[in-house]
């Protein structure tokens, strides 16, 4: 496995063992020419089926097409609904990860389906267009269109419009944070919360943790440059990047819904995520921050049975329960 001479926090032993085992097939550094290969279907990692997403029949699973942004194509969403719900329930608008360049509406959806089954939630997961074919603002506007549709059709979906949470991991976490900013600024949807799982927030790619983790782990500084350049082109890292593309660019983090932010100690996004939570507090907002010691980016996916992975998943559910029962 490639290493760096810069000092860094050690990996958790369970995470380190998994990274070593994966080192033959997993590179920390994604280059643009690798994107088409990563988009090919992988028989070893098929997307979750409707049966799997139903959580043993607890959830109804459907695919819908909703109106897209003005002048753009419609947006496909996967909808999960609790069977037999007799009153309006909370909803999660899910935005998948994949560095803005890979993934689909079913990526990462099994964990979210688990939330829906345990807490009785509706989930709407967005098939947003990917970069570089669709640069900013296409992807985030697709997600906002799905959010607006969910809010507008709350009665049909059985959703309480006052209890809609945006949630996503990695690039999806960045999109969820951007949606919270857009919802605040556009004034059309009052969100109940934002659940940001190791979110991708800052296109400048120059934090201490980004430098520490160069060539190590999962999604290093080179990968980050690939993802941001796909989304923003030559504007990445420059002076004129919208906070709706890179939420760390927002000058004002006041007036946002309560946030849950989690990240690992040994990953590229650590410092930008900690800074984002700190700036929410500085603006008088509410945020819960977890920094999981020794985790790599996506540790809960790569090492699902590790102690820190189990703790991370439990913390997310606990936060959602407290938020939505309040």
C-alpha positions in Angstrom: 0.0 0.0 0.0 1.3 3.5 -0.8 2.2 5.5 2.2 3.2 9.1 3.0 6.0 10.4 5.1 3.7 13.0 6.8 2.8 12.1 10.3 -0.9 11.1 10.7 -3.2 9.5 13.2 -3.0 5.7 13.1 -5.7 3.6 11.6 -7.9 1.6 14.0 -6.5 -2.0 13.9 -9.7 -3.4 12.3 -9.6 -0.7 9.7 -5.9 -1.2 9.0 -6.4 -4.9 8.4 -9.2 -4.3 6.0 -7.3 -1.6 4.1 -4.3 -4.0 3.8 -6.6 -6.8 2.4 -8.1 -4.3 -0.1 -4.9 -2.8 -1.2 -4.7 -4.9 -4.3 -8.0 -3.7 -5.7 -8.5 -0.3 -3.9 -6.4 2.7 -4.7 -6.6 5.9 -2.6 -5.9 8.0 -5.7 -8.7 8.2 -8.3 -7.6 9.7 -11.6 -10.1 11.1 -14.2 -9.4 8.2 -16.7 -10.5 5.7 -14.0 -14.1 7.1 -13.9 -15.5 5.0 -16.8 -14.2 1.8 -15.3 -15.6 2.6 -11.9 -19.0 3.2 -13.4 -19.2 -0.3 -14.9 -21.5 -2.8 -13.1 -19.6 -4.9 -10.6 -21.1 -8.3 -10.2 -19.4 -8.6 -6.8 -21.2 -5.5 -5.6 -24.7 -5.5 -7.1 -27.0 -2.6 -6.1 -29.5 -3.5 -3.4 -32.7 -5.1 -4.8 -36.2 -4.0 -3.9 -36.5 -7.0 -1.7 -33.4 -6.0 0.3 -34.5 -2.4 0.5 -37.9 -3.5 1.8 -36.3 -4.7 5.0 -38.2 -7.9 5.2 -41.4 -6.4 3.7 -41.6 -3.5 6.2 -41.2 -0.9 3.5 -42.9 -0.5 0.1 -40.3 0.3 -2.6 -41.1 2.2 -5.8 -39.3 4.2 -8.4 -40.8 7.5 -9.5 -40.0 10.2 -12.0 -40.3 13.8 -10.7 -40.1 17.2 -12.4 -36.5 18.2 -12.9 -35.0 21.7 -12.7 -36.5 24.2 -15.1 -35.3 23.4 -18.6 -33.6 20.1 -17.5 -34.6 16.5 -17.6 -36.9 14.9 -15.0 -35.3 13.2 -12.0 -35.7 9.6 -11.0 -36.1 8.8 -7.3 -36.4 5.6 -5.3 -39.1 5.9 -2.7 -39.3 3.8 0.5 -42.5 4.0 2.5 -43.5 2.2 5.7 -46.4 -0.3 5.1 -49.5 0.5 7.0 -48.6 3.9 8.2 -51.8 5.6 9.5 -50.5 9.1 10.0 -47.9 11.5 8.4 -44.4 10.4 9.2 -41.0 12.1 8.9 -39.0 11.8 5.7 -35.3 11.6 4.7 -34.2 13.1 1.3 -31.2 11.0 0.5 -28.3 12.1 -1.7 -25.8 9.3 -2.5 -22.0 9.4 -2.4 -19.5 8.7 -5.1 -17.3 11.8 -5.4 -19.8 13.5 -7.7 -18.7 11.1 -10.5 -20.1 7.7 -9.7 -23.0 6.0 -7.9 -26.8 6.0 -8.2 -29.9 6.4 -6.1 -29.4 2.9 -4.5 -25.8 3.6 -3.5 -25.7 3.6 0.3 -29.4 3.2 0.5 -29.5 0.0 2.6 -28.4 1.9 5.7 -31.0 4.5 5.1 -33.6 1.8 4.6 -32.7 0.5 8.0 -33.4 3.9 9.5 -36.8 3.9 7.7 -37.7 0.5 9.0 -36.6 1.2 12.6 -38.0 4.8 12.9 -40.9 4.6 10.5 -39.7 7.1 7.9 -40.3 7.8 4.3 -37.1 7.9 2.2 -36.7 9.6 -1.2 -33.3 8.8 -2.8 -32.2 11.0 -5.7 -30.7 9.8 -9.0 -29.0 13.1 -9.7 -26.9 13.6 -12.8 -23.2 13.0 -12.4 -20.1 15.1 -13.3 -18.2 15.7 -15.5 -21.0 15.2 -18.0 -23.2 17.4 -15.8 -21.2 20.1 -13.9 -22.5 22.3 -11.2 -25.2 23.4 -10.7 -26.9 20.4 -12.4 -26.4 17.8 -9.6 -27.5 19.9 -6.7 -30.4 21.4 -8.6 -31.6 17.8 -9.4 -31.5 17.1 -5.6 -33.3 20.4 -4.8 -36.0 19.5 -7.4 -36.5 16.1 -5.6 -36.7 17.9 -2.2 -39.2 20.4 -3.5 -41.3 17.5 -5.0 -41.2 15.7 -1.7 -42.4 18.7 0.2 -45.0 19.6 -2.4 -46.4 16.0 -2.4 -46.1 15.4 1.3 -49.8 14.4 1.7 -49.6 11.9 -1.1 -46.4 10.4 0.3 -47.7 10.3 3.8 -45.0 12.7 4.9 -45.1 15.3 7.7 -43.7 18.4 5.8 -42.4 19.9 9.0 -40.1 16.8 9.6 -38.0 16.5 6.4 -34.3 15.8 6.9 -31.6 15.8 4.2 -29.0 13.1 4.5 -26.0 11.8 2.6 -22.5 10.4 2.8 -19.3 11.8 1.2 -20.3 13.7 -1.9 -23.9 13.1 -0.9 -23.1 14.7 2.4 -21.8 17.7 0.6 -25.0 17.8 -1.5 -27.1 17.5 1.7 -25.3 20.5 3.2 -25.8 22.4 0.0 -29.5 21.6 0.1 -29.7 23.0 3.7 -28.2 26.2 2.5 -30.4 26.4 -0.6 -33.6 25.6 1.4 -32.6 28.4 3.9 -32.0 30.9 1.1 -34.9 30.1 -1.1 -37.4 29.9 1.7 -39.6 27.2 0.1 -38.8 24.2 2.4 -38.2 24.4 6.2 -35.9 21.5 6.9 -35.9 19.7 10.2 -32.3 18.6 10.0 -29.2 17.7 8.0 -27.4 14.4 8.5 -23.9 14.8 7.0 -21.8 11.6 6.9 -18.1 12.4 6.3 -19.3 15.1 3.9 -17.3 16.4 0.9 -17.5 20.2 1.6 -14.4 22.1 0.4 -13.0 22.3 -3.2 -9.8 24.0 -2.0 -8.4 20.6 -1.0 -5.6 22.2 1.1 -6.5 21.3 4.6 -4.0 19.7 7.0 -5.9 16.4 6.9 -5.9 16.4 3.0 -2.1 16.9 3.1 -1.6 14.3 5.8 -3.6 11.6 3.9 -2.0 12.0 0.5 -1.6 8.6 -1.0 -3.1 6.8 2.0 -6.4 5.1 2.8 -9.5 5.8 0.8 -10.2 9.0 -1.3 -7.0 11.0 -0.9 -6.1 14.5 -2.1 -5.7 13.3 -5.7 -9.1 11.7 -5.7 -10.5 14.8 -4.2 -9.0 16.9 -7.0 -10.5 14.5 -9.6 -14.0 14.9 -8.1 -14.0 18.6 -7.6 -12.5 19.2 -11.1 -15.2 17.1 -12.6 -17.9 19.2 -10.9 -16.3 22.6 -11.3 -13.8 22.4 -14.1 -11.0 25.1 -13.9 -13.0 27.0 -11.3 -12.1 24.4 -8.6 -10.0 25.9 -5.9 -10.5 29.4 -7.3 -12.1 32.5 -5.9 -15.6 32.2 -7.4 -17.0 28.9 -6.3 -20.6 28.8 -5.1 -21.4 27.6 -1.6 -24.2 25.5 -3.3 -21.3 23.5 -4.9 -18.8 23.6 -2.0 -20.7 24.4 1.3 -17.5 25.3 3.1 -17.4 28.4 0.9 -20.6 29.8 2.6 -19.9 33.0 4.4 -22.9 32.7 6.6 -23.9 29.4 8.4 -26.6 31.0 10.5 -30.2 29.9 10.3 -29.5 26.3 9.3 -31.4 23.3 10.6 -29.7 21.1 13.3 -26.8 19.2 11.9 -25.2 15.9 12.6 -21.7 15.7 11.2 -19.5 12.6 11.4 -16.0 12.0 10.0 -13.0 9.8 10.7 -9.8 10.9 12.3 -7.7 9.4 9.5 -9.3 10.7 6.3 -9.0 13.6 3.9 -12.3 15.3 5.0 -11.5 15.4 8.7 -10.5 19.1 9.1 -13.0 20.6 6.7 -15.9 18.7 8.5 -14.7 19.7 12.0 -14.4 23.3 10.7 -17.9 23.2 9.3 -19.5 22.0 12.6 -17.4 24.6 14.5 -18.7 27.4 12.2 -22.3 26.3 12.7 -21.7 26.7 16.5 -20.0 30.0 16.0 -23.1 31.2 14.1 -25.3 30.2 17.0 -26.5 27.0 15.4 -26.9 23.4 16.5 -24.5 20.6 15.5 -23.5 17.3 16.8 -20.0 16.3 15.8 -18.4 12.8 15.9 -14.8 12.2 14.9 -14.3 8.4 14.8 -10.8 7.5 15.9 -8.7 5.5 13.4 -11.4 5.4 10.7 -10.7 5.8 7.0 -13.1 7.5 4.6 -16.1 5.2 4.3 -14.9 3.0 7.2 -18.4 1.8 8.1 -18.9 0.5 4.6 -15.4 -1.2 4.2 -15.4 -2.6 7.7 -19.0 -2.8 8.7 -18.4 -5.0 11.8 -15.7 -2.9 13.3 -16.5 -1.5 16.7 -16.3 2.1 15.4 -18.5 1.3 12.5 -21.2 -0.1 14.7 -20.9 2.9 17.0 -21.2 5.3 14.1 -24.3 3.7 12.7 -25.9 3.7 16.1 -25.1 7.4 16.7 -26.8 8.4 13.4 -30.0 6.5 14.4 -29.9 7.9 17.9 -29.6 11.5 16.6 -32.5 11.0 14.1 -34.7 9.6 16.8 -34.0 12.5 19.2 -34.5 15.1 16.4 -37.7 13.6 15.1 -39.3 12.8 18.4 -38.6 16.3 19.8 
